[in-house]
């Protein structure tokens, strides 16, 4: 099953987060070297989930992110599991 990266790798800032879709999917948080530090999913709204991380500053060293929209929560679970 192929999923399309909807964003490319973006800087971790409020403007870029505001542009994320309000659908389910998977997101990847990256450090300054763009190395993966966290993979997460949202079963309802990628935008809300990422803004929650931004507001809470709960994952240290995030500098970049990218995201993958999925057709439903089941596909988001599968993509996250198989990352």
Secondary structure, DSSP 8 states (H G I E B T S, - for coil): ----BSS-SEESSHHHHHTS-SS-EEEEEE-TT--EEEEEEESS-HHHHHHHHHHHT-STT--EEEEEE-SSHHHHHHHHHT-
